[in-house]
Amino acid sequence: MTHSRLKIAADGSLELPVELREALGWKTGGYLEATVEGESLKLRAVEVDLFAEALKAPDPDSFEKILERQKKSREEAFKAFEEKVKRGDGPEVRPEDKPDFWR
């Protein structure tokens, strides 16, 4: 059995010594599941499907992306409207569309 003493860093992180990682076959970038059992911490390697995890996680920028798409859509609609007006394909103005009609 391999024993090591670990020091908790100022940011709360732990560094596992190479001999522990090698004894367990853990690779850099792998994922561990941590379980507290009384005063002990149990770690075990787990396989993680990063694609599935990404689909579960909310996109923190989604609101900004929606606002950006809406802004772009408004700009495109305004541009298309201006082009129609310049060509003379603008909307027909009916008498009831004029403010004086309702007075």
GUVOMAR-676875 format. One line per 10 residues: their letters; for each residue x, y, z of N, C-alpha, C, O. Coordinates in nm, 3 decimals. Each point is the difference from the previous one (the first is absolute). Example, Ala and Ser with C-alpha at 12.3 -4.5 7.8 and 13.67 -1.06 7.14 Angstrom:
residues 2
as> 1.319:-0.569:0.780:-0.089:0.119:0.000:0.090:0.120:0.000:0.104:-0.002:0.066 | -0.139:0.107:-0.138:0.082:0.119:0.006:-0.077:0.109:0.073:0.051:0.111:0.017
end
This chain:
residues 103
mthsrlkiaa> 0.086:-0.119:0.000:-0.086:0.119:0.000:0.090:0.124:0.000:0.097:0.008:0.075 | -0.131:0.088:-0.159:0.077:0.123:-0.012:-0.061:0.107:0.090:-0.121:0.023:-0.003 | 0.206:0.044:0.082:-0.046:0.108:0.088:0.072:0.128:-0.038:0.118:-0.002:-0.035 | -0.190:0.112:0.042:0.059:0.131:-0.023:-0.069:0.101:0.088:-0.117:-0.015:0.034 | 0.189:0.117:0.003:-0.057:0.111:0.076:-0.017:0.115:-0.097:0.094:0.038:-0.070 | -0.214:0.018:0.065:-0.031:0.109:-0.093:-0.020:0.129:0.076:-0.053:0.000:0.112 | 0.095:0.109:-0.172:-0.020:0.132:0.059:-0.110:0.071:-0.078:0.000:0.001:-0.123 | -0.094:0.059:0.195:-0.106:0.078:-0.063:0.057:0.137:-0.033:0.048:0.071:0.088 | -0.054:-0.034:-0.215:0.052:0.129:-0.047:-0.090:0.114:0.048:-0.112:-0.024:0.048 | 0.161:0.146:-0.060:-0.074:0.119:0.044:-0.135:0.012:-0.070:-0.096:0.049:0.059
dgslelpvel> 0.088:-0.095:-0.185:-0.127:0.008:-0.074:-0.089:-0.122:0.026:-0.106:-0.012:-0.061 | 0.148:-0.077:0.152:-0.082:-0.117:0.035:0.027:-0.122:-0.085:-0.062:-0.104:0.020 | 0.153:0.114:-0.115:0.026:-0.113:-0.089:0.101:-0.098:0.061:0.075:0.035:0.091 | -0.077:-0.157:-0.142:0.093:-0.104:0.040:0.075:-0.047:-0.124:-0.056:-0.005:-0.109 | 0.182:-0.028:0.127:0.075:-0.059:-0.110:0.031:-0.144:0.037:0.063:-0.027:0.102 | -0.108:-0.065:-0.187:0.028:-0.141:0.024:0.139:-0.033:-0.052:0.030:0.029:-0.115 | 0.053:-0.089:0.197:0.135:-0.035:-0.045:-0.004:-0.099:-0.115:-0.093:-0.079:-0.014 | 0.197:0.085:-0.068:0.011:-0.085:-0.118:-0.013:-0.148:0.037:-0.068:-0.075:-0.070 | 0.131:0.034:0.179:-0.004:-0.143:0.036:-0.141:-0.048:0.030:-0.033:-0.115:-0.027 | -0.052:0.202:0.085:-0.140:-0.038:0.023:-0.076:-0.011:-0.131:-0.072:-0.097:-0.024
realgwktgg> 0.088:0.198:-0.062:-0.070:-0.002:-0.130:0.043:-0.120:-0.083:-0.084:-0.064:-0.063 | 0.213:0.034:0.063:0.049:-0.114:-0.078:-0.050:-0.132:0.057:-0.036:-0.090:-0.075 | 0.032:0.077:0.208:-0.047:-0.122:0.064:-0.146:-0.028:-0.035:-0.042:-0.116:-0.010 | -0.036:0.223:-0.008:-0.143:-0.015:-0.032:-0.028:0.006:-0.150:-0.111:-0.029:-0.043 | 0.210:0.066:-0.036:-0.019:0.010:-0.144:-0.078:0.124:-0.041:-0.059:0.003:-0.108 | 0.060:0.099:0.193:-0.071:0.123:-0.031:0.085:0.088:-0.090:0.120:0.017:0.023 | -0.182:0.039:-0.125:0.070:0.084:-0.097:-0.039:0.147:0.019:-0.107:0.031:0.051 | 0.196:0.058:-0.092:-0.029:0.143:0.003:-0.122:0.028:-0.087:-0.011:-0.052:-0.112 | -0.079:0.134:0.162:-0.121:0.034:-0.075:-0.115:-0.096:0.027:-0.111:0.022:-0.048 | 0.136:-0.128:0.124:-0.106:-0.095:0.034:-0.094:0.059:0.105:0.026:0.107:0.056
yleatveges> -0.134:-0.178:-0.029:-0.099:0.047:0.097:-0.008:-0.097:0.117:0.012:-0.121:-0.017 | -0.033:0.178:0.137:-0.014:-0.079:0.121:-0.133:0.032:0.064:-0.051:0.112:-0.009 | -0.004:-0.213:0.076:-0.120:0.020:0.079:0.044:-0.002:0.145:0.071:-0.092:0.042 | -0.111:0.191:0.036:0.040:0.009:0.140:-0.120:-0.028:0.090:-0.110:0.050:-0.023 | 0.133:-0.133:0.126:-0.104:-0.034:0.097:0.057:0.017:0.140:0.110:-0.047:0.029 | -0.184:0.114:0.058:0.042:0.016:0.139:-0.062:-0.114:0.080:-0.121:-0.021:-0.004 | 0.205:-0.052:0.076:-0.044:-0.110:0.086:0.057:0.026:0.139:0.115:-0.033:0.028 | -0.199:0.092:0.060:0.049:0.037:0.133:0.102:0.110:-0.013:-0.030:0.109:-0.049 | 0.154:-0.139:0.096:0.109:0.098:-0.013:0.092:-0.035:-0.115:0.110:0.055:-0.009 | -0.152:-0.144:-0.079:0.082:-0.042:-0.113:-0.058:0.049:-0.131:-0.120:0.023:-0.012
lklravevdl> 0.208:-0.007:-0.084:-0.038:0.038:-0.135:0.034:-0.115:-0.093:0.116:-0.044:-0.005 | -0.214:-0.006:-0.067:0.022:-0.111:-0.093:-0.004:0.055:-0.142:-0.095:0.068:-0.038 | 0.198:-0.096:-0.041:0.009:0.044:-0.139:-0.001:-0.122:-0.090:0.064:-0.100:0.030 | -0.138:0.108:-0.140:0.005:-0.106:-0.099:-0.011:0.061:-0.139:-0.069:0.100:-0.020 | 0.139:-0.160:-0.074:0.000:0.050:-0.138:-0.136:-0.029:-0.063:-0.059:-0.105:0.024 | 0.011:0.198:-0.104:-0.126:-0.017:-0.072:0.019:0.044:-0.144:0.080:0.089:-0.029 | -0.155:-0.151:-0.060:-0.001:0.041:-0.141:-0.107:0.106:-0.017:-0.111:-0.016:0.050 | 0.144:0.123:-0.120:-0.094:0.110:-0.021:-0.016:0.022:-0.149:0.099:0.016:-0.072 | -0.225:-0.015:0.025:-0.030:0.032:-0.139:-0.013:0.152:-0.008:-0.104:0.056:0.034 | 0.209:0.010:-0.079:0.001:0.147:-0.002:-0.109:0.058:-0.087:-0.053:0.107:0.031
faealkapdp> 0.019:-0.176:-0.140:-0.107:0.050:-0.087:-0.133:-0.001:0.073:-0.074:0.098:-0.006 | 0.044:-0.208:0.076:-0.125:-0.009:0.076:-0.003:0.103:0.112:-0.105:0.060:0.027 | 0.218:-0.038:0.038:0.007:0.099:0.107:-0.024:0.141:-0.054:-0.068:0.081:0.063 | 0.123:-0.053:-0.179:-0.017:0.133:-0.060:-0.146:0.025:-0.035:-0.049:0.112:0.011 | -0.022:-0.216:-0.054:-0.141:0.016:-0.034:-0.085:0.027:0.123:-0.102:0.069:-0.009 | 0.142:-0.121:0.125:-0.074:0.020:0.124:0.021:0.140:0.056:-0.092:0.057:0.059 | 0.209:-0.004:-0.075:0.035:0.128:0.062:-0.067:0.116:-0.072:-0.001:0.004:-0.124 | -0.054:0.090:0.198:-0.057:0.118:-0.065:0.112:0.087:-0.057:0.109:0.007:0.056 | -0.139:0.057:-0.165:0.097:0.090:-0.063:-0.006:0.134:0.073:-0.101:0.069:-0.007 | 0.207:-0.032:0.076:-0.004:0.125:0.076:-0.017:0.124:-0.087:-0.043:0.104:0.049
dsfekilerq> 0.075:-0.114:-0.176:-0.012:0.114:-0.090:-0.126:-0.004:-0.084:-0.015:0.080:-0.092 | -0.078:-0.173:0.123:-0.116:-0.018:-0.088:-0.085:0.127:-0.009:-0.047:0.033:-0.109 | 0.027:0.039:0.218:-0.082:0.121:-0.003:0.062:0.105:-0.092:-0.069:0.062:-0.081 | 0.201:-0.045:0.094:0.069:0.096:-0.086:-0.006:-0.043:-0.146:-0.013:0.084:-0.089 | 0.021:-0.214:0.063:-0.008:-0.050:-0.137:-0.138:0.026:-0.059:-0.012:0.037:-0.117 | -0.093:-0.055:0.196:-0.136:0.028:-0.047:-0.015:0.148:-0.032:-0.055:0.036:-0.105 | 0.104:0.049:0.194:-0.008:0.145:-0.024:0.076:0.038:-0.126:-0.047:0.084:-0.078 | 0.162:-0.144:0.056:0.080:0.030:-0.119:-0.073:-0.044:-0.127:-0.001:0.072:-0.100 | -0.061:-0.193:0.104:-0.077:-0.047:-0.117:-0.117:0.092:-0.029:-0.029:0.030:-0.115 | -0.041:0.016:0.221:-0.113:0.090:-0.019:0.046:0.133:-0.059:-0.065:0.056:-0.089
kksreeafka> 0.176:-0.006:0.138:0.054:0.126:-0.052:0.034:-0.014:-0.147:-0.033:0.087:-0.081 | 0.100:-0.197:0.046:0.038:-0.023:-0.140:-0.125:-0.014:-0.088:-0.004:0.051:-0.112 | -0.098:-0.119:0.163:-0.124:-0.018:-0.076:-0.069:0.135:-0.024:-0.047:0.027:-0.110 | 0.042:0.058:0.214:-0.060:0.134:-0.016:0.076:0.082:-0.103:-0.060:0.067:-0.084 | 0.194:-0.073:0.091:0.081:0.075:-0.094:-0.025:-0.047:-0.143:-0.011:0.082:-0.091 | 0.002:-0.214:0.070:-0.025:-0.054:-0.134:-0.138:0.040:-0.049:-0.016:0.034:-0.118 | -0.085:-0.036:0.207:-0.137:0.038:-0.039:-0.005:0.148:-0.036:-0.064:0.038:-0.099 | 0.130:0.046:0.177:0.002:0.144:-0.028:0.070:0.027:-0.132:-0.046:0.084:-0.079 | 0.156:-0.154:0.054:0.074:0.018:-0.125:-0.086:-0.041:-0.120:-0.005:0.069:-0.101 | -0.064:-0.184:0.115:-0.088:-0.047:-0.108:-0.114:0.099:-0.025:-0.038:0.024:-0.114
feekvkrgdg> -0.017:0.032:0.222:-0.107:0.098:-0.011:0.049:0.125:-0.074:-0.067:0.050:-0.090 | 0.185:0.000:0.129:0.055:0.119:-0.066:0.023:-0.025:-0.148:-0.027:0.088:-0.082 | 0.075:-0.206:0.046:0.022:-0.034:-0.141:-0.131:-0.001:-0.077:-0.005:0.047:-0.114 | -0.101:-0.100:0.174:-0.131:-0.003:-0.066:-0.053:0.142:-0.021:-0.056:0.031:-0.105 | 0.075:0.053:0.205:-0.047:0.139:-0.011:0.075:0.072:-0.111:-0.061:0.073:-0.078 | 0.194:-0.093:0.069:0.080:0.063:-0.105:-0.044:-0.046:-0.138:0.001:0.079:-0.094 | -0.039:-0.207:0.080:-0.043:-0.054:-0.129:-0.145:0.038:-0.031:-0.047:-0.018:-0.112 | -0.024:0.069:0.212:-0.140:0.033:-0.021:-0.091:-0.118:0.030:-0.119:0.004:-0.031 | 0.173:-0.108:0.091:-0.080:-0.118:0.035:-0.051:0.008:0.144:-0.036:-0.102:0.059 | 0.033:0.223:-0.004:-0.040:0.015:0.140:-0.146:-0.034:0.019:-0.073:-0.022:-0.096
pevrpedkpd> 0.031:0.017:0.219:-0.140:-0.035:0.028:-0.093:0.110:-0.050:0.035:0.118:-0.004 | -0.153:-0.160:-0.034:-0.102:0.094:-0.047:-0.055:0.077:0.120:-0.037:-0.060:0.101 | 0.033:0.190:-0.112:-0.054:0.082:0.108:-0.148:0.022:-0.029:-0.037:0.062:-0.099 | -0.045:-0.115:0.188:-0.146:0.013:-0.015:-0.046:0.128:0.068:0.071:0.050:0.088 | -0.185:0.003:-0.123:-0.048:0.123:0.064:-0.010:-0.015:0.152:0.033:0.093:0.074 | -0.076:-0.210:-0.027:-0.015:-0.019:0.145:0.135:-0.012:0.073:0.005:0.002:0.123 | 0.104:-0.015:-0.200:0.133:-0.005:0.061:0.052:0.140:0.034:0.094:0.015:0.077 | -0.156:0.087:-0.136:0.043:0.137:0.024:-0.066:0.052:0.128:-0.119:-0.024:0.024 | 0.197:0.098:0.058:-0.056:0.048:0.130:-0.122:0.091:-0.017:-0.089:-0.003:0.085 | 0.082:0.082:-0.191:-0.112:0.092:-0.018:-0.131:-0.072:-0.031:-0.106:0.059:0.019
fwr> 0.109:-0.180:-0.063:-0.120:-0.074:-0.037:-0.092:-0.016:0.121:-0.122:0.003:-0.016 | 0.177:-0.021:0.135:-0.081:-0.031:0.118:-0.045:0.123:0.077:-0.056:-0.013:0.108 | 0.080:0.131:-0.160:-0.044:0.122:0.070:-0.131:0.047:-0.048:-0.051:0.101:0.048
end
